[in-house]
Amino acid sequence: MTTELERIKILEGKIGQVVDHVHKLSTENEKLRQQLKEFRTEKKEFEESTRKIARMDEDMKKFEGERDIIKGKIEAIIGQIDQLGL
């Protein structure tokens, strides 16, 4: 009889360990879910920043092209003024 009670106590102890382990895994799982959510948010912000940078790069190229056109026109005007001898 004592042996059976000892076995039951051992079983109770092991069940307690399993319950503790499941609880720890559940807690870790929740932390990992939260980290994943944060990483997804950061990824979304990074992607938006990347899109903004790409738009800014396009704008910069456009402005550089416009600057070159204006520079050419100014040089043409200066050339015309020089021809007047002023």
C-alpha positions in Angstrom: 0.0 0.0 0.0 2.8 2.4 0.9 4.4 1.7 -2.5 1.2 2.7 -4.2 1.0 6.0 -2.2 4.6 6.7 -3.1 3.9 6.1 -6.7 0.9 8.4 -6.6 3.0 11.1 -4.9 5.7 10.6 -7.6 3.0 10.9 -10.3 1.6 14.1 -8.6 5.1 15.5 -8.6 5.6 14.8 -12.3 2.2 16.2 -13.2 3.1 19.3 -11.3 6.3 19.6 -13.3 4.4 19.1 -16.5 2.0 21.8 -15.5 4.8 24.2 -14.6 6.5 23.4 -17.9 3.3 24.1 -19.9 2.9 27.4 -18.0 6.4 28.4 -18.8 5.9 27.5 -22.5 2.7 29.5 -22.6 4.4 32.5 -21.1 7.3 32.2 -23.5 4.8 31.8 -26.4 3.0 35.0 -25.4 6.3 36.9 -25.3 7.2 35.5 -28.7 3.8 36.6 -30.1 4.4 40.1 -28.7 7.9 40.2 -30.2 6.5 39.1 -33.6 3.9 41.8 -33.4 6.6 44.4 -32.7 8.8 43.1 -35.5 5.9 43.3 -37.9 5.2 46.9 -36.8 8.9 47.7 -37.3 8.9 46.0 -40.7 5.9 48.0 -41.8 7.5 51.3 -40.6 10.8 50.3 -42.4 8.9 49.6 -45.6 7.1 52.9 -45.4 10.5 54.7 -44.8 11.9 52.9 -47.8 9.0 54.0 -50.0 9.4 57.6 -48.7 13.2 57.5 -49.5 12.4 56.1 -53.0 10.0 59.0 -53.6 12.5 61.5 -52.3 15.1 60.1 -54.6 12.8 60.4 -57.6 12.0 64.0 -56.6 15.7 64.7 -56.2 16.4 63.4 -59.7 13.6 65.4 -61.1 14.9 68.6 -59.4 18.4 67.9 -60.7 17.0 67.7 -64.2 15.1 70.9 -63.8 18.2 72.6 -62.3 20.2 71.5 -65.4 17.5 73.0 -67.7 17.5 76.3 -65.7 21.3 76.4 -65.7 21.3 75.9 -69.5 18.7 78.7 -69.9 20.7 81.1 -67.7 23.9 80.3 -69.6 22.0 81.0 -72.8 20.8 84.4 -71.5 24.3 85.3 -70.3 25.6 84.4 -73.8 23.0 86.7 -75.4 23.9 89.5 -73.0 27.6 89.0 -73.8 26.7 89.3 -77.5 25.2 92.7 -76.8 28.5 93.8 -75.4 27.3 94.9 -72.1 
